[in-house]
Amino acid sequence: MEARSVDAIPRGEEWQYEPKWDGFRCLLAREAADVTMLSKAGEDLARYFPEVIAAARELKAQRFTLDGELVVPEGKSFSFDALLQRIHPAVSRVKKLSTETPALFLAFDLLATAKDGDLVAQPLHERRPALEAFAKANFTEHPTFRLSPATTRFATAQSWLAHSGGGSDGVIAKRIDLPYQGGNRDGMQKIKRHRSADCVIGGFRYATNKGADGRKLVGSLLLGLYDEDGLLHHVGFTSAIKANDKPALTDRLEPLIAPSSFTGNTPGGPSRWSTERSAEWCPLKPKLVIEICYDHFSGERFRHGTSILRWRPDKSPRQCTFEQLRQKVADPMKLLA
């Protein structure tokens, strides 16, 4: 179940509101001693969070599936940087971090239990009470698992949005009358204090000025989104890269240089703004995903330059589609009637 980005909190009796946590989305399922943890991209997260696996095995319930968010507490907030550090290839490092920066699982939906069976087809107004009962019976003695709050009060949602930060970056609104909307964005909306999108890095341009050692360094990243036919289109760029980050970023990108990348619209196409430099870019294998902040999207591209919010190793490049940017609009003729 994914969210559609919108500019304002929807209002009405059909909506339930929740904080939007700044973590890794995770489906966690237990079947006796077997526990699985999957990211939004379908990647296995279990090996990176052994402390969550262990806590899940200690819950009273022997069979369940939860939808929630993995976060890492740091002081009075959640640290996304500390969470990113948990994705490490070395087993020894993972074990060390699991005790130094243990994660929490914030549950906001219940999809199955041994008692109730499969709950996916049930509307949210039935799943939420089931989740609250499940949390009361299972989470009290196991603080690794927490119940994410929810409300139907619009004023509360407004307050959450106004005070977002420190681990919460907005509000999630969900339709209480719909079943779990896996694979589409029709039942859930996200509202942030900024507008953001997850994009594939489809290429980069070198900066005009070289580094202190005369080396060419990355100057801007070329962003891509997939359409319904699976074509990767160039949709804009981000150039707000800190000077100190450029050498390491260049090292990360250059091994991914490929003969081609964008299979739809490509950078440097004919336009009145085209320059000789705009046609000079390096294609990359579509492996890396970043979340960017933008102010306006039209004509299938970001109108202005964007800024980098964070890397998204938990997301598959194929999940970076135009769909996340498209909002339902009213019929203009009906508005004039």
C-alpha positions as CSV (number, residue, x, y, z in Angstrom):
1,M,0.0,0.0,0.0
2,E,1.6,3.2,-1.2
3,A,0.8,6.9,-0.8
4,R,0.1,9.6,-3.3
5,S,1.7,13.0,-2.6
6,V,-0.8,15.8,-2.1
7,D,-0.5,19.4,-1.0
8,A,-3.1,19.5,1.7
9,I,-4.6,17.2,4.3
10,P,-7.9,15.8,3.0
11,R,-10.9,16.3,5.2
12,G,-13.9,14.2,5.8
13,E,-15.4,11.3,7.8
14,E,-13.8,8.8,5.4
15,W,-10.2,9.7,6.5
16,Q,-7.9,8.5,9.3
17,Y,-4.7,10.3,10.0
18,E,-1.3,9.1,11.1
19,P,2.2,10.6,11.5
20,K,4.5,10.0,8.6
21,W,7.6,8.5,10.0
22,D,11.0,9.1,8.6
23,G,12.3,5.5,8.4
24,F,12.2,2.3,6.3
25,R,8.8,0.9,5.4
26,C,8.7,-2.7,6.4
27,L,6.3,-5.7,6.2
28,L,7.1,-8.0,9.1
29,A,5.6,-11.5,9.2
30,R,6.0,-14.3,11.7
31,E,5.1,-18.0,11.2
32,A,6.2,-19.8,14.4
33,A,10.0,-19.4,14.6
34,D,10.3,-18.0,11.1
35,V,10.3,-14.2,10.8
36,T,10.6,-12.2,7.6
37,M,11.1,-8.5,7.0
38,L,10.7,-7.0,3.6
39,S,11.2,-3.5,2.3
40,K,9.0,-1.7,-0.1
41,A,11.2,-2.9,-2.9
42,G,10.8,-6.5,-1.7
43,E,14.3,-6.6,-0.4
44,D,15.2,-8.7,2.7
45,L,15.8,-6.5,5.7
46,A,16.0,-9.3,8.3
47,R,19.8,-9.7,8.2
48,Y,20.3,-6.0,9.0
49,F,18.0,-5.9,12.1
50,P,18.6,-9.0,14.1
51,E,17.3,-7.3,17.3
52,V,13.9,-6.8,15.7
53,I,13.8,-10.5,14.6
54,A,14.6,-11.6,18.1
55,A,11.9,-9.3,19.6
56,A,9.3,-10.6,17.1
57,R,10.0,-14.2,18.2
58,E,9.3,-13.2,21.8
59,L,5.8,-11.9,21.1
60,K,2.9,-14.0,22.3
61,A,1.3,-14.3,18.8
62,Q,2.8,-17.1,16.8
63,R,1.4,-16.0,13.4
64,F,0.9,-12.4,12.2
65,T,1.8,-9.9,9.5
66,L,2.4,-6.3,10.3
67,D,2.9,-3.2,8.1
68,G,5.0,-0.6,9.8
69,E,8.1,1.6,9.9
70,L,11.6,0.9,11.1
71,V,13.2,3.8,12.9
72,V,16.3,4.4,15.0
73,P,15.9,6.6,18.1
74,E,18.6,9.2,18.8
75,G,18.0,11.4,21.8
76,K,14.5,12.8,21.5
77,S,14.2,12.1,17.7
78,F,14.7,9.5,15.1
79,S,17.9,9.5,13.1
80,F,17.6,8.5,9.4
81,D,21.4,8.7,9.1
82,A,21.8,6.1,11.8
83,L,19.2,4.0,10.1
84,L,21.1,4.1,6.8
85,Q,24.2,2.9,8.6
86,R,22.3,-0.3,9.6
87,I,22.4,-1.4,6.0
88,H,25.9,-2.9,6.0
89,P,27.4,-5.9,4.3
90,A,29.6,-7.0,7.2
91,V,27.9,-9.4,9.7
92,S,30.2,-8.2,12.5
93,R,29.2,-4.6,11.8
94,V,25.5,-5.4,11.7
95,K,25.8,-7.2,15.1
96,K,27.6,-4.2,16.6
97,L,25.1,-1.7,15.4
98,S,22.2,-3.8,16.5
99,T,23.3,-3.2,20.1
100,E,24.6,0.4,19.7
101,T,21.7,1.8,17.6
102,P,18.8,-0.6,18.0
103,A,15.8,-0.1,15.8
104,L,12.1,0.2,16.7
105,F,9.2,-1.2,14.7
106,L,6.3,1.2,14.6
107,A,3.2,-0.8,13.6
108,F,0.4,1.0,11.7
109,D,-1.5,-1.9,10.1
110,L,-2.3,-5.5,10.8
111,L,-2.7,-7.7,7.7
112,A,-3.1,-11.2,9.2
113,T,-3.2,-13.1,12.5
114,A,-3.7,-16.7,13.5
115,K,-7.0,-15.8,15.2
116,D,-8.5,-13.5,12.5
117,G,-6.9,-15.0,9.4
118,D,-6.2,-12.7,6.4
119,L,-7.3,-9.1,7.1
120,V,-6.2,-7.6,3.8
121,A,-9.8,-7.5,2.4
122,Q,-11.2,-5.9,5.5
123,P,-11.7,-2.1,5.6
124,L,-9.3,0.0,7.7
125,H,-12.0,0.8,10.2
126,E,-12.0,-2.9,11.1
127,R,-8.2,-3.5,10.7
128,R,-7.3,-0.6,13.1
129,P,-9.2,-1.9,16.1
130,A,-7.7,-5.3,15.4
131,L,-4.2,-3.8,15.4
132,E,-4.9,-1.9,18.6
133,A,-6.0,-5.2,20.3
134,F,-3.0,-7.0,18.9
135,A,-0.7,-4.3,20.2
136,K,-2.3,-4.4,23.7
137,A,-1.8,-8.1,23.9
138,N,1.7,-8.3,22.4
139,F,3.6,-5.0,22.6
140,T,3.4,-4.1,26.3
141,E,6.3,-6.2,27.4
142,H,8.3,-5.8,24.3
143,P,9.2,-2.1,23.7
144,T,10.9,-2.8,20.3
145,F,7.4,-2.9,18.9
146,R,5.2,0.2,19.2
147,L,1.8,1.1,18.1
148,S,1.8,4.1,15.7
149,P,-0.9,6.6,16.7
150,A,-3.9,7.3,14.6
151,T,-6.8,9.8,14.8
152,T,-9.9,10.9,12.8
153,R,-9.6,14.4,14.2
154,F,-8.6,16.9,11.4
155,A,-7.2,19.3,14.0
156,T,-4.8,16.7,15.4
157,A,-3.6,16.0,11.9
158,Q,-3.0,19.7,11.3
159,S,-1.0,19.8,14.6
160,W,1.1,16.8,13.5
161,L,2.0,18.5,10.2
162,A,2.8,21.8,11.8
163,H,5.1,20.2,14.3
164,S,6.7,17.6,12.0
165,G,10.4,17.0,12.3
166,G,12.8,15.0,14.3
167,G,11.7,11.8,12.8
168,S,8.2,12.7,11.6
169,D,8.1,14.5,8.3
170,G,4.4,14.9,7.7
171,V,1.0,13.2,7.9
172,I,-0.4,10.1,6.3
173,A,-4.2,10.1,5.5
174,K,-5.9,6.7,4.9
175,R,-9.4,5.9,3.7
176,I,-11.1,4.0,6.5
177,D,-13.7,2.5,4.2
178,L,-11.3,0.7,1.9
179,P,-9.4,-2.6,2.2
180,Y,-5.7,-2.7,2.1
181,Q,-4.7,-1.1,-1.2
182,G,-1.6,-3.1,-2.2
183,G,0.0,-2.0,-5.4
184,N,-1.8,1.3,-5.8
185,R,-2.0,4.8,-4.3
186,D,-5.8,5.1,-4.1
187,G,-6.3,4.6,-0.4
188,M,-3.5,6.6,1.1
189,Q,-2.1,10.1,0.8
190,K,1.0,11.7,2.2
191,I,1.3,15.4,3.1
192,K,4.7,16.9,3.8
193,R,5.9,20.4,4.6
194,H,7.8,20.1,1.4
195,R,7.1,18.2,-1.8
196,S,9.4,15.3,-2.5
197,A,9.8,12.4,-5.0
198,D,12.0,9.3,-5.3
199,C,14.1,9.4,-8.5
200,V,16.5,7.1,-10.2
201,I,20.0,8.6,-10.9
202,G,20.2,8.0,-14.7
203,G,23.4,10.0,-15.3
204,F,25.5,12.9,-14.2
205,R,27.5,15.8,-15.5
206,Y,31.0,16.7,-14.5
207,A,31.5,20.1,-12.9
208,T,33.2,22.8,-14.9
209,N,35.8,23.4,-12.2
210,K,38.1,20.5,-11.3
211,G,39.1,19.4,-7.9
212,A,42.2,20.6,-6.1
213,D,44.2,17.6,-7.5
214,G,43.0,18.4,-11.0
215,R,40.5,15.5,-11.0
216,K,37.1,15.9,-12.7
217,L,34.3,15.8,-10.1
218,V,30.5,15.3,-10.4
219,G,28.6,18.6,-10.7
220,S,25.0,17.6,-11.1
221,L,22.9,14.4,-11.1
222,L,20.4,13.6,-13.8
223,L,17.1,12.3,-12.5
224,G,14.8,9.7,-14.0
225,L,11.3,8.3,-13.6
226,Y,9.7,5.3,-15.2
227,D,6.4,5.5,-17.1
228,E,3.7,2.9,-17.4
229,D,5.6,1.1,-20.3
230,G,8.7,0.8,-18.2
231,L,10.7,3.5,-20.1
232,L,13.0,5.6,-18.0
233,H,12.6,9.3,-18.7
234,H,14.9,12.2,-17.8
235,V,12.9,14.5,-15.7
236,G,15.3,17.0,-14.3
237,F,18.5,17.5,-12.3
238,T,19.9,18.3,-8.9
239,S,23.1,20.3,-8.5
240,A,23.1,21.3,-4.9
241,I,26.0,19.0,-4.0
242,K,28.3,20.0,-1.2
243,A,32.0,20.4,-2.3
244,N,33.2,18.0,0.4
245,D,30.8,15.3,-0.9
246,K,31.8,15.5,-4.5
247,P,35.0,13.2,-4.5
248,A,33.2,10.4,-2.7
249,L,30.1,10.8,-4.9
250,T,32.3,10.7,-8.0
251,D,33.9,7.5,-6.7
252,R,30.4,6.0,-6.3
253,L,29.1,7.0,-9.7
254,E,32.0,6.3,-12.1
255,P,31.9,2.5,-11.7
256,L,28.2,2.6,-12.8
257,I,28.9,4.5,-16.1
258,A,27.2,2.6,-18.9
259,P,26.7,3.0,-22.7
260,S,23.1,4.2,-22.1
261,S,20.5,4.7,-19.4
262,F,17.4,6.7,-20.3
263,T,15.2,4.8,-22.6
264,G,12.6,7.5,-22.9
265,N,13.2,11.2,-23.0
266,T,17.0,11.9,-22.7
267,P,19.0,14.9,-21.5
268,G,20.3,17.5,-23.9
269,G,17.3,17.4,-26.3
270,P,16.7,20.3,-28.6
271,S,15.4,23.4,-26.9
272,R,16.1,27.1,-26.8
273,W,18.0,26.5,-23.5
274,S,20.3,23.8,-25.0
275,T,24.0,24.5,-24.8
276,E,27.0,22.5,-25.9
277,R,27.6,21.6,-22.3
278,S,24.0,20.4,-21.7
279,A,24.6,17.6,-24.2
280,E,27.7,16.3,-22.3
281,W,26.7,13.8,-19.7
282,C,27.6,10.3,-18.5
283,P,24.8,7.6,-18.5
284,L,24.6,5.4,-15.5
285,K,23.2,2.0,-14.8
286,P,19.8,2.7,-13.1
287,K,20.9,1.3,-9.7
288,L,20.7,4.3,-7.3
289,V,17.7,6.0,-5.9
290,I,17.5,9.4,-4.1
291,E,14.7,11.4,-2.6
292,I,14.6,15.0,-3.9
293,C,12.8,18.1,-2.9
294,Y,11.1,20.1,-5.6
295,D,8.8,23.1,-6.0
296,H,7.0,22.4,-9.2
297,F,6.4,19.6,-11.7
298,S,4.9,20.1,-15.1
299,G,5.4,18.9,-18.6
300,E,6.7,15.6,-17.3
301,R,9.7,17.2,-15.7
302,F,10.8,19.3,-12.7
303,R,10.6,22.9,-13.8
304,H,13.5,24.0,-11.5
305,G,16.6,22.4,-10.0
306,T,15.9,20.1,-7.1
307,S,17.7,19.5,-3.9
308,I,18.8,16.1,-2.4
309,L,17.0,15.0,0.7
310,R,18.5,11.6,1.2
311,W,19.6,8.3,-0.4
312,R,17.0,5.6,-0.6
313,P,18.7,2.2,-0.6
314,D,15.5,0.6,0.6
315,K,13.7,1.4,-2.7
316,S,13.8,-0.3,-6.0
317,P,14.6,2.0,-9.0
318,R,11.5,0.5,-10.7
319,Q,9.3,2.0,-7.9
320,C,10.3,5.5,-9.1
321,T,7.4,6.2,-11.4
322,F,5.5,9.3,-12.5
323,E,2.5,7.9,-10.6
324,Q,3.9,9.2,-7.3
325,L,3.6,12.8,-8.7
326,R,0.2,12.6,-10.2
327,Q,-2.7,13.9,-8.3
328,K,-6.4,13.6,-9.0
329,V,-7.8,16.9,-10.2
330,A,-11.4,18.2,-10.5
331,D,-13.2,18.5,-13.8
332,P,-12.8,22.2,-14.7
333,M,-16.2,22.4,-16.4
334,K,-17.9,21.2,-13.2
335,L,-16.0,23.8,-11.2
336,L,-17.4,26.5,-13.5
337,A,-21.0,25.1,-13.3
